[in-house]
């Protein structure tokens, strides 16, 4: 999020309160998706788009 600040809005849109979470530094995106019951593939595609990267 520090490198691509535009991704913070995406986490909030998916109701993932990772922004400012004390566990954030210890969780991977996969961990966060599992914890918040979010489709990892869908979220990664949206995350890459928000960061201006090509979807995987």
N, C-alpha and C positions, 0 to 999 in steps of 0.2 A: 504494500500500500504506500510505502514511503517513496518507492521509485515510480509508481504509477498511481497518483492520488485519485485519478478518475475512477479507479476500481472501488473506492470506498462506498460510493453510492450503490454499486451493484450488490455489495454485501448487505447493505441496509434494505435494498429492494427485495432481496430474498429472505428477509427477516433473520439474517445471520448477524448477531451482535458482536462480530469479531473485532470491529473497530473499537479499540480501547479495552478489549477483554484481556484480563491478566493471563489467560491461558493461550492467547493468540501466538505468542512467540514459540510455544511448544507444540502447536497443532499445525499439521499440514492442511492443504486445501481439502484433501481426501478426508481427513479427520473431521474438519468442519462440516463438510457435506453430509457425512454419516451422522454426526451429532445432531444436525438440524434437519435431517431427512430430506435433503435436496439431491436431485439427480446430478451426479458428479459430471457426467458428460455434458449435459446441458449447461451447467454452471461454468465448466472450464471453457466451453465455446464462448459464452457470454463474457467471461473474464478476459480471455484473449482479445476479444473484440473491443472491450472497454480499455484495454491496455494498448490497443493499436497493433496487436500482433495477429498473425494469421491463425484461424481456428485449427485445432489439431484434428 
